């Protein structure tokens, strides 16, 4: 009955005519039309159900991929933080140990005309 209402099909149950004891049944052609329409709608529901299942599967795959990417981003952020800390810890030591070796006194005459 719900399918009939949604699709505009007439009810398959017998209907009473004007005479109280006379029942009219759908013709054979009408029954075939109803069956064809029901078959078409059933196939459509099955197709849409399959599409929905495929989309649900794809969604789960994408969620899993997103979770893996989030975990990888966290790992990389931790590595960057650790690397930055290491650099910050090493800079004073590098300045203290390396810069005096590279500091070469230049005579003031070498600066004349350079600027």
Buried (B, 14 or more C-beta within 10 A) or exposed (E): EEEBEEEEBEEBEEEEEEEEEEEEEBEEEEEEBBEEBBEEBEEEEEEEEEEEEEEEEEEEEEEEEEEEEEEEEEEEEEEEEEEEEEEEEEEEEEEEEEEEEEEEEEEEEEEEEEE
